[in-house]
């Protein structure tokens, strides 16, 4: 495995197994992942939360079982925020999608197997263009996997965010009529999903970022002031781990542009 570009705030987070367990409910309010019983898997999560995404991926794959979820999340977050080469980004998302699909086949009641399959396919779709991805049938796979995630884990805030983004992206690219008839995309449903996500995880910066983006996609300049306020809230958040730090960095960068 080639060396991945590093987390830009290396050393900022210094979780160990004990401190991670104490913070687990707050850090995993988004993905509803249970505290691992396997020490090797817990250690892989320590690496993830400290921003050592490549090491977390390697440790998660080595641990197997629930460690696959750590590997998938670490790979996906690295690809989304830190990988600069577009081909590499897309390849990493496909790796996650394939691993998560295999995990879901083995463990059909594992909510995060379905979630990371959907997340990776969704980001891959954005990379190749949403319209092209819809033509390839990826949209239905993303929607189905996210709905499965929420059915298995109703408190999975991140799945609500991703499904809300799906509704917004589809309507933005193909219009409300075709989006609704072909893909079941609805503006009101999409916006409500973001509101639910913020109830489930009120500290989430990424929920605010994606909600703001969806507002502008669906309702244009009429919601720009509200969208900007959401970005400002996200930028003012106090991140608790490496992933959240990258979310806050994104919000601050967007506000500066």
C-alpha positions in Angstrom: 0.0 0.0 0.0 1.4 3.4 -1.0 1.8 6.0 1.7 -1.3 8.1 2.1 -1.1 11.9 2.5 -1.2 12.6 6.3 -3.8 14.2 8.4 -2.7 17.9 8.5 -3.1 18.2 12.3 -1.0 15.3 13.3 -0.6 14.9 17.0 -3.6 17.1 17.8 -5.6 14.2 19.1 -4.2 11.7 21.5 -6.8 9.2 22.4 -5.9 5.8 24.0 -8.3 2.9 24.5 -9.5 4.2 27.9 -10.2 7.8 26.9 -11.8 6.6 23.6 -14.3 4.4 25.5 -15.3 7.4 27.7 -15.8 9.6 24.6 -17.4 6.9 22.5 -21.1 8.0 22.7 -20.2 11.5 21.6 -17.8 10.4 18.9 -20.1 7.8 17.5 -23.4 9.7 17.7 -23.2 9.9 13.9 -22.7 6.3 13.0 -24.3 4.4 16.0 -21.4 2.0 15.9 -21.3 -0.1 19.1 -18.2 -0.1 21.4 -16.0 -3.0 20.1 -15.3 -5.9 22.4 -12.2 -6.9 20.6 -9.1 -5.0 21.8 -7.5 -5.0 18.3 -10.6 -3.4 16.8 -10.7 -0.8 19.6 -7.1 0.0 18.9 -7.9 0.5 15.2 -10.5 3.0 16.3 -7.9 4.8 18.4 -5.8 5.2 15.3 -8.8 6.5 13.4 -9.9 9.1 15.9 -6.3 10.3 16.2 -6.1 10.9 12.4 -3.9 8.0 11.5 -6.2 6.8 8.7 -3.8 4.5 6.9 -2.7 2.8 10.0 -6.4 2.5 11.1 -7.2 0.9 7.8 -4.4 -1.6 8.1 -5.2 -2.4 11.7 -8.9 -2.9 11.0 -8.2 -5.2 8.1 -5.8 -7.2 10.2 -8.3 -7.5 13.0 -11.1 -8.6 10.7 -14.7 -8.9 11.8 -15.8 -5.5 13.2 -12.4 -4.2 12.2 -13.7 -4.0 8.6 -15.9 -1.2 9.6 -13.0 0.8 11.0 -11.0 0.1 7.8 -13.9 1.3 5.6 -14.5 4.5 7.5 -10.8 5.4 7.7 -10.4 4.7 4.0 -13.5 6.7 3.0 -12.7 9.7 5.2 -9.1 9.8 3.9 -10.3 9.6 0.3 -13.0 12.2 0.8 -10.8 14.8 2.5 -7.1 14.2 2.0 -6.5 12.2 -1.2 -5.5 14.7 -4.0 -5.3 12.2 -6.9 -8.7 11.8 -8.4 -8.1 8.3 -9.8 -6.8 7.2 -6.4 -9.8 8.7 -4.7 -12.2 6.8 -6.9 -10.3 3.6 -6.5 -10.4 3.9 -2.7 -14.1 4.5 -2.8 -14.6 1.4 -4.9 -12.5 -0.6 -2.5 -14.7 0.5 0.4 -17.9 -0.2 -1.6 -16.7 -3.7 -2.4 -15.5 -4.5 1.1 -18.7 -3.2 2.6 -20.9 -5.1 0.2 -19.0 -8.3 1.2 -19.4 -7.4 4.9 -23.2 -6.8 4.4 -23.5 -10.2 2.6 -21.9 -11.9 5.7 -23.7 -9.7 8.3 -26.9 -8.5 6.8 -28.0 -6.8 10.1 -24.8 -4.8 10.3 -26.0 -1.3 9.7 -22.6 0.2 9.0 -21.8 -2.4 6.4 -24.8 -1.0 4.4 -23.9 2.6 5.3 -20.3 2.5 4.1 -21.4 0.7 0.9 -23.8 3.6 0.3 -21.3 6.3 1.3 -18.6 5.0 -0.9 -20.8 4.5 -3.9 -22.3 8.0 -3.3 -18.9 9.7 -3.2 -17.8 7.7 -6.2 -20.9 8.8 -8.0 -20.1 12.5 -7.3 -16.6 11.9 -8.6 -17.8 10.5 -12.0 -20.8 12.9 -12.1 -24.2 12.2 -10.5 -25.9 12.1 -13.8 -23.5 9.4 -15.1 -23.9 7.4 -11.9 -27.7 7.5 -12.1 -27.5 6.2 -15.7 -25.3 3.3 -14.4 -28.0 2.4 -11.8 -25.8 3.5 -8.8 -28.5 5.8 -7.5 -30.9 3.1 -6.6 -28.1 1.1 -4.9 -27.2 4.1 -2.7 -30.8 4.8 -1.8 -31.6 1.2 -1.0 -28.5 0.8 1.2 -29.2 4.0 3.1 -32.8 3.0 3.7 -31.6 -0.4 4.9 -29.2 1.3 7.3 -31.9 3.5 8.8 -34.2 0.5 9.2 -31.5 -1.4 11.1 -30.3 1.6 13.1 -33.0 4.4 13.3 -30.6 6.6 15.3 -27.9 6.5 12.6 -27.6 10.3 12.0 -25.0 10.0 9.2 -27.3 7.8 7.2 -30.0 10.4 7.5 -27.5 13.0 6.2 -26.5 10.9 3.3 -30.0 10.0 2.3 -31.0 13.7 2.5 -28.1 14.5 0.3 -29.2 11.8 -2.2 -32.7 13.4 -2.5 -31.1 16.8 -3.1 -28.5 15.7 -5.5 -31.0 13.7 -7.7 -33.5 16.6 -7.8 -30.6 19.0 -8.6 -29.3 16.9 -11.5 -32.5 15.5 -13.1 -35.3 17.7 -11.8 -38.1 17.2 -9.3 -40.4 15.4 -11.8 -38.0 12.7 -13.1 -36.3 12.5 -9.7 -39.5 11.8 -8.0 -40.9 9.3 -10.6 -37.7 7.4 -11.3 -35.8 7.6 -8.0 -38.3 8.5 -5.4 -36.5 11.7 -4.6 -38.6 14.3 -2.8 -37.5 17.8 -1.7 -39.5 17.8 1.6 -38.3 14.3 2.5 -34.7 15.4 1.9 -34.9 18.5 4.0 -36.7 16.6 6.8 -33.9 13.9 6.9 -31.3 16.7 7.7 -33.5 18.0 10.5 -33.8 14.5 11.9 -30.0 14.1 11.7 -29.4 17.3 13.7 -31.8 16.0 16.4 -29.9 12.7 16.6 -26.5 14.3 16.5 -26.8 18.0 17.4 -23.0 18.6 17.5 -22.5 17.5 13.9 -20.7 19.9 11.7 -21.1 17.8 8.6 -24.9 17.7 9.1 -24.9 21.5 8.9 -22.6 21.6 5.9 -24.7 19.0 3.9 -28.0 20.6 5.0 -26.8 24.0 3.8 -25.7 22.5 0.4 -29.1 20.8 0.0 -31.0 24.0 0.8 -29.2 25.8 -2.0 -29.6 22.9 -4.4 -33.3 22.6 -3.8 -34.4 26.2 -3.2 -31.6 28.4 -4.5 -30.8 32.0 -3.3 -34.0 32.1 -1.2 -32.3 29.9 1.4 -28.7 31.3 1.0 -28.8 33.3 4.3 -29.9 30.2 6.2 -27.3 28.1 4.5 -24.6 30.6 5.3 -25.7 30.5 9.0 -25.4 26.7 9.0 -21.9 26.9 7.5 -21.0 29.5 10.2 -22.3 27.2 12.9 -20.2 24.3 11.5 -17.1 26.5 11.3 -17.5 27.5 14.9 -17.8 23.9 16.1 -15.2 22.4 18.5 -14.0 19.2 16.9 -13.5 16.2 19.1 -11.5 14.0 16.7 -9.6 14.1 13.4 -12.7 13.5 11.2 -14.6 16.3 12.9 -11.6 18.5 12.5 -11.7 17.9 8.7 -15.4 18.8 8.7 -14.7 22.1 10.5 -11.8 22.8 8.2 -14.1 22.3 5.2 -16.7 24.7 6.6 -14.1 27.4 7.3 -12.5 27.0 3.8 -15.9 27.4 2.1 -16.7 30.5 4.1 -13.3 32.1 3.1 -13.9 31.4 -0.6 
